[in-house]
């Protein structure tokens, strides 16, 4: 009976851990206006949520009523602080990564969807 109970607890822990890796959320602050695809995101605070793993996670950035959706590659990576990475492209600052303490979202180039504006 002990073995069965131990296996049941272990499988529950593994299931919860696997599910937690598929979704996540965090908050970021953008100090400057950045672009994702053709969408401009003004400076400010954003709530970021994502679902999925690998190269095709769905990412949502929400600021007030404004919601922007894109895709990203999810990488499990430990960092000391949250942050963002950008690059200059054709005179605009483009968001390339959203970095949380345990997860990095590498923004995929391509179309974005925006609502609430």
Beta strands, then each sheet from edge to edge (+ up, - down):
strand 1: 23-30
strand 2: 34-36
strand 3: 39-41
strand 4: 44-51
strand 5: 57-63
strand 6: 66-76
strand 7: 83-89
strand 8: 92-99
strand 9: 103-107
strand 10: 113-115
sheet 1: 1+ 4- 5+ 6- 9+ 8- 7+
sheet 2: 1+ 4- 5+ 6- 10+
sheet 3: 2+ 3-
end
